Amino acid sequence: MRANKLNIEVIYGCDDKTAALTNWLNERSIGLDESAYIGNDTNDIECMKLVGLAISPSDAHWGVAKYASWMLQNSGGDGVVREFADTMNKARNQLS
């Protein structure tokens, strides 16, 4: 419901995250190396290995953390996407 309110596309109940990710990116002509992925559990590892920027919340499963290029300060469900977006916007503004 929150994603609908924000007009954000969501893929949920997905059995093959790697296929869903690559299909979604291919449909939009976005390269894996141009992509970021936030993952917190072992079923996110394969996607994290594929993208240019692998990210995890602070409370990610211990086995996932080693695949993250960036460990966020916030835990899942506690502003992870906000932290990521704010940091990316700040960096973009500094480059302008």
N, CA and C atoms as a LAMMPS dump frame, in Angstrom:
ITEM: TIMESTEP
0
ITEM: NUMBER OF ATOMS
288
ITEM: BOX BOUNDS ff ff ff
-5.0000000000000000e+02 5.0000000000000000e+02
-5.0000000000000000e+02 5.0000000000000000e+02
-5.0000000000000000e+02 5.0000000000000000e+02
ITEM: ATOMS id mol type element x y z
1 1 1 N 0.819 -1.182 0
2 1 2 C 0 0 0
3 1 3 C 0.87 1.257 0
4 2 1 N 1.968 1.216 0.756
5 2 2 C 2.861 2.374 0.806
6 2 3 C 3.478 2.626 -0.564
7 3 1 N 3.883 1.569 -1.254
8 3 2 C 4.469 1.722 -2.584
9 3 3 C 3.461 2.324 -3.553
10 4 1 N 2.216 1.874 -3.48
11 4 2 C 1.177 2.452 -4.332
12 4 3 C 1.02 3.933 -4.064
13 5 1 N 1.011 4.298 -2.807
14 5 2 C 0.869 5.705 -2.428
15 5 3 C 2.009 6.539 -2.995
16 6 1 N 3.2 5.977 -3.003
17 6 2 C 4.38 6.68 -3.503
18 6 3 C 4.605 6.476 -5.003
19 7 1 N 3.736 5.7 -5.619
20 7 2 C 3.837 5.387 -7.044
21 7 3 C 5.161 4.691 -7.373
22 8 1 N 5.49 3.698 -6.551
23 8 2 C 6.712 2.923 -6.723
24 8 3 C 6.332 1.499 -7.108
25 9 1 N 6.968 1.009 -8.149
26 9 2 C 6.725 -0.36 -8.583
27 9 3 C 7.355 -1.337 -7.596
28 10 1 N 6.627 -2.393 -7.275
29 10 2 C 7.103 -3.401 -6.332
30 10 3 C 6.922 -4.784 -6.944
31 11 1 N 7.925 -5.614 -6.779
32 11 2 C 7.822 -7.025 -7.158
33 11 3 C 7.866 -7.808 -5.856
34 12 1 N 6.835 -8.552 -5.556
35 12 2 C 6.795 -9.316 -4.311
36 12 3 C 6.311 -10.721 -4.585
37 13 1 N 6.563 -11.604 -3.646
38 13 2 C 6.175 -12.999 -3.821
39 13 3 C 6.931 -13.65 -4.963
40 14 1 N 8.168 -13.239 -5.155
41 14 2 C 8.972 -13.681 -6.288
42 14 3 C 9.843 -14.869 -5.881
43 15 1 N 9.763 -15.939 -6.643
44 15 2 C 10.57 -17.123 -6.359
45 15 3 C 11.968 -17.052 -6.96
46 16 1 N 12.127 -16.279 -8.032
47 16 2 C 13.424 -16.165 -8.713
48 16 3 C 13.796 -14.693 -8.82
49 17 1 N 14.439 -14.175 -7.775
50 17 2 C 14.776 -12.754 -7.727
51 17 3 C 15.774 -12.363 -8.812
52 18 1 N 16.698 -13.237 -9.126
53 18 2 C 17.693 -12.934 -10.151
54 18 3 C 17.025 -12.721 -11.505
55 19 1 N 16.125 -13.602 -11.87
56 19 2 C 15.411 -13.452 -13.144
57 19 3 C 14.545 -12.202 -13.131
58 20 1 N 13.864 -11.954 -12.036
59 20 2 C 13.012 -10.762 -11.942
60 20 3 C 13.846 -9.49 -12.069
61 21 1 N 14.988 -9.464 -11.397
62 21 2 C 15.865 -8.298 -11.46
63 21 3 C 16.39 -8.075 -12.871
64 22 1 N 16.945 -9.111 -13.477
65 22 2 C 17.517 -8.942 -14.813
66 22 3 C 16.449 -8.593 -15.838
67 23 1 N 15.274 -9.186 -15.736
68 23 2 C 14.188 -8.837 -16.656
69 23 3 C 13.757 -7.391 -16.483
70 24 1 N 13.6 -6.95 -15.235
71 24 2 C 13.178 -5.582 -14.948
72 24 3 C 14.192 -4.589 -15.515
73 25 1 N 15.47 -4.86 -15.296
74 25 2 C 16.518 -3.97 -15.804
75 25 3 C 16.586 -3.993 -17.328
76 26 1 N 16.505 -5.174 -17.924
77 26 2 C 16.549 -5.288 -19.383
78 26 3 C 15.399 -4.537 -20.039
79 27 1 N 14.206 -4.623 -19.469
80 27 2 C 13.045 -3.916 -20.018
81 27 3 C 13.253 -2.404 -20.02
82 28 1 N 14.127 -1.921 -19.168
83 28 2 C 14.38 -0.486 -19.037
84 28 3 C 15.748 -0.08 -19.576
85 29 1 N 16.44 -1.028 -20.206
86 29 2 C 17.777 -0.802 -20.769
87 29 3 C 18.748 -0.248 -19.724
88 30 1 N 18.715 -0.834 -18.542
89 30 2 C 19.613 -0.457 -17.454
90 30 3 C 20.582 -1.617 -17.23
91 31 1 N 21.852 -1.305 -17.182
92 31 2 C 22.86 -2.335 -16.968
93 31 3 C 22.958 -2.737 -15.509
94 32 1 N 23.355 -3.973 -15.29
95 32 2 C 23.55 -4.447 -13.919
96 32 3 C 24.581 -3.594 -13.187
97 33 1 N 25.622 -3.181 -13.898
98 33 2 C 26.666 -2.371 -13.277
99 33 3 C 26.186 -0.96 -12.932
100 34 1 N 25.042 -0.562 -13.46
101 34 2 C 24.451 0.746 -13.169
102 34 3 C 23.405 0.661 -12.056
103 35 1 N 23.272 -0.5 -11.464
104 35 2 C 22.171 -0.771 -10.546
105 35 3 C 22.641 -0.99 -9.12
106 36 1 N 21.742 -0.672 -8.205
107 36 2 C 21.952 -0.943 -6.782
108 36 3 C 20.869 -1.917 -6.331
109 37 1 N 21.205 -2.713 -5.343
110 37 2 C 20.253 -3.693 -4.804
111 37 3 C 20.41 -3.714 -3.296
112 38 1 N 19.308 -3.563 -2.594
113 38 2 C 19.314 -3.643 -1.136
114 38 3 C 18.792 -5.016 -0.741
115 39 1 N 19.631 -5.79 -0.075
116 39 2 C 19.241 -7.135 0.321
117 39 3 C 19.551 -7.386 1.788
118 40 1 N 18.696 -8.204 2.417
119 40 2 C 18.884 -8.475 3.844
120 40 3 C 18.89 -9.96 4.204
121 41 1 N 18.638 -10.819 3.234
122 41 2 C 18.563 -12.234 3.563
123 41 3 C 19.29 -13.057 2.501
124 42 1 N 19.481 -14.319 2.792
125 42 2 C 20.291 -15.177 1.927
126 42 3 C 19.727 -15.301 0.511
127 43 1 N 18.423 -15.143 0.347
128 43 2 C 17.862 -15.231 -1.002
129 43 3 C 18.129 -13.972 -1.83
130 44 1 N 18.821 -12.99 -1.265
131 44 2 C 19.205 -11.776 -1.981
132 44 3 C 20.655 -11.824 -2.474
133 45 1 N 21.42 -12.788 -2.042
134 45 2 C 22.854 -12.824 -2.332
135 45 3 C 23.144 -12.852 -3.82
136 46 1 N 22.477 -13.682 -4.579
137 46 2 C 22.772 -13.785 -6.015
138 46 3 C 22.536 -12.452 -6.723
139 47 1 N 21.479 -11.737 -6.363
140 47 2 C 21.234 -10.415 -6.953
141 47 3 C 22.309 -9.433 -6.523
142 48 1 N 22.72 -9.504 -5.287
143 48 2 C 23.752 -8.602 -4.778
144 48 3 C 25.073 -8.815 -5.51
145 49 1 N 25.354 -10.041 -5.894
146 49 2 C 26.585 -10.34 -6.621
147 49 3 C 26.566 -9.766 -8.04
148 50 1 N 25.377 -9.551 -8.583
149 50 2 C 25.246 -9.115 -9.977
150 50 3 C 25.351 -7.615 -10.182
151 51 1 N 24.919 -6.836 -9.219
152 51 2 C 24.771 -5.391 -9.414
153 51 3 C 26.06 -4.62 -9.119
154 52 1 N 26.057 -3.359 -9.519
155 52 2 C 27.209 -2.5 -9.289
156 52 3 C 27.359 -2.079 -7.848
157 53 1 N 26.246 -1.972 -7.12
158 53 2 C 26.287 -1.534 -5.729
159 53 3 C 25.355 -2.405 -4.896
160 54 1 N 25.937 -3.259 -4.079
161 54 2 C 25.174 -4.149 -3.202
162 54 3 C 25.1 -3.51 -1.819
163 55 1 N 23.89 -3.413 -1.293
164 55 2 C 23.635 -2.695 -0.046
165 55 3 C 22.855 -3.597 0.901
166 56 1 N 23.121 -3.446 2.202
167 56 2 C 22.366 -4.181 3.214
168 56 3 C 21.998 -3.259 4.36
169 57 1 N 20.836 -3.521 4.978
170 57 2 C 20.506 -2.802 6.208
171 57 3 C 21.375 -3.323 7.347
172 58 1 N 21.415 -2.594 8.428
173 58 2 C 22.288 -2.967 9.545
174 58 3 C 21.934 -4.309 10.171
175 59 1 N 20.687 -4.727 10.049
176 59 2 C 20.271 -5.989 10.652
177 59 3 C 20.176 -7.144 9.65
178 60 1 N 20.91 -7.034 8.55
179 60 2 C 20.893 -8.099 7.542
180 60 3 C 21.42 -9.4 8.138
181 61 1 N 20.975 -10.492 7.578
182 61 2 C 21.469 -11.817 7.965
183 61 3 C 22.997 -11.804 7.881
184 62 1 N 23.647 -12.431 8.829
185 62 2 C 25.112 -12.419 8.898
186 62 3 C 25.768 -12.91 7.613
187 63 1 N 25.145 -13.838 6.925
188 63 2 C 25.715 -14.375 5.691
189 63 3 C 25.607 -13.433 4.506
190 64 1 N 24.798 -12.414 4.617
191 64 2 C 24.587 -11.453 3.538
192 64 3 C 25.576 -10.3 3.624
193 65 1 N 25.937 -9.92 4.81
194 65 2 C 26.767 -8.733 5.042
195 65 3 C 28.064 -8.75 4.234
196 66 1 N 28.667 -9.909 4.048
197 66 2 C 29.949 -9.955 3.334
198 66 3 C 29.806 -9.634 1.85
199 67 1 N 28.586 -9.666 1.327
200 67 2 C 28.352 -9.334 -0.075
201 67 3 C 27.973 -7.871 -0.267
202 68 1 N 27.799 -7.145 0.808
203 68 2 C 27.388 -5.746 0.731
204 68 3 C 28.599 -4.831 0.578
205 69 1 N 28.536 -3.962 -0.395
206 69 2 C 29.548 -2.916 -0.554
207 69 3 C 29.285 -1.791 0.427
208 70 1 N 28.047 -1.708 0.86
209 70 2 C 27.625 -0.609 1.73
210 70 3 C 26.634 -1.161 2.751
211 71 1 N 26.971 -1.032 4.003
212 71 2 C 26.08 -1.436 5.09
213 71 3 C 25.446 -0.16 5.642
214 72 1 N 24.143 -0.074 5.516
215 72 2 C 23.422 1.105 5.985
216 72 3 C 23.376 1.139 7.509
217 73 1 N 23.133 2.305 8.066
218 73 2 C 23.016 2.473 9.513
219 73 3 C 21.668 1.964 10.022
220 74 1 N 20.625 2.155 9.217
221 74 2 C 19.275 1.772 9.64
222 74 3 C 19.024 0.279 9.448
223 75 1 N 18.118 -0.242 10.246
224 75 2 C 17.721 -1.638 10.094
225 75 3 C 16.506 -1.719 9.176
226 76 1 N 16.261 -2.904 8.668
227 76 2 C 15.136 -3.112 7.758
228 76 3 C 13.82 -2.677 8.373
229 77 1 N 13.031 -1.96 7.589
230 77 2 C 11.752 -1.468 8.069
231 77 3 C 11.859 -0.2 8.901
232 78 1 N 13.082 0.321 9.023
233 78 2 C 13.299 1.506 9.854
234 78 3 C 14.011 2.601 9.062
235 79 1 N 13.565 2.837 7.841
236 79 2 C 14.102 3.937 7.053
237 79 3 C 15.278 3.597 6.165
238 80 1 N 15.434 2.339 5.785
239 80 2 C 16.543 1.925 4.929
240 80 3 C 16.48 2.626 3.568
241 81 1 N 15.333 2.612 2.945
242 81 2 C 15.209 3.231 1.627
243 81 3 C 15.402 4.739 1.739
244 82 1 N 14.883 5.341 2.795
245 82 2 C 15.076 6.779 3.015
246 82 3 C 16.56 7.104 3.183
247 83 1 N 17.272 6.315 3.975
248 83 2 C 18.701 6.541 4.17
249 83 3 C 19.448 6.446 2.847
250 84 1 N 19.136 5.42 2.066
251 84 2 C 19.773 5.245 0.762
252 84 3 C 19.472 6.429 -0.154
253 85 1 N 18.202 6.792 -0.271
254 85 2 C 17.8 7.88 -1.168
255 85 3 C 18.41 9.211 -0.739
256 86 1 N 18.37 9.511 0.541
257 86 2 C 18.936 10.77 1.031
258 86 3 C 20.436 10.844 0.762
259 87 1 N 21.141 9.742 0.971
260 87 2 C 22.579 9.722 0.74
261 87 3 C 22.892 9.892 -0.742
262 88 1 N 22.141 9.223 -1.602
263 88 2 C 22.352 9.353 -3.044
264 88 3 C 22.042 10.772 -3.516
265 89 1 N 20.963 11.358 -3.019
266 89 2 C 20.622 12.736 -3.388
267 89 3 C 21.687 13.721 -2.929
268 90 1 N 22.195 13.529 -1.728
269 90 2 C 23.25 14.399 -1.206
270 90 3 C 24.49 14.306 -2.095
271 91 1 N 24.88 13.102 -2.46
272 91 2 C 26.044 12.901 -3.322
273 91 3 C 25.817 13.544 -4.691
274 92 1 N 24.637 13.377 -5.252
275 92 2 C 24.326 13.969 -6.547
276 92 3 C 24.398 15.496 -6.479
277 93 1 N 23.872 16.07 -5.406
278 93 2 C 23.902 17.519 -5.244
279 93 3 C 25.325 18.039 -5.094
280 94 1 N 26.186 17.281 -4.449
281 94 2 C 27.579 17.686 -4.29
282 94 3 C 28.336 17.66 -5.609
283 95 1 N 27.897 16.81 -6.523
284 95 2 C 28.54 16.725 -7.845
285 95 3 C 28.068 17.83 -8.781
286 96 1 N 26.93 18.419 -8.476
287 96 2 C 26.363 19.465 -9.357
288 96 3 C 27.062 20.785 -9.192
